[in-house]
């Protein structure tokens, strides 16, 4: 009995819901900016205690790109909006 071939890595990625991808992209970008911001604030500012992570949180929230899955007539698509880019970009 021959079994069906295992799905490729690319197929497995496509099985993920676009809303989940948008959430993971947003979480990763926020996390990277939060860590960089926290380390930079710790090194270059005099903030201590709770002020350090709170300030890093606010800075990362403002600077992180926003991802959103949108249902269009051509199917569901993933879009990104960022403070440093003009307009909205489609993520392929």
Secondary structure as GFF3:
##gff-version 3
##sequence-region A 1 92
A	DSSP	alpha_helix	9	14	.	.	.	ID=ss1
A	DSSP	alpha_helix	18	44	.	.	.	ID=ss2
A	DSSP	alpha_helix	50	63	.	.	.	ID=ss3
A	DSSP	beta_strand	66	72	.	.	.	ID=ss4
A	DSSP	beta_strand	75	81	.	.	.	ID=ss5
A	DSSP	beta_strand	88	91	.	.	.	ID=ss6
###
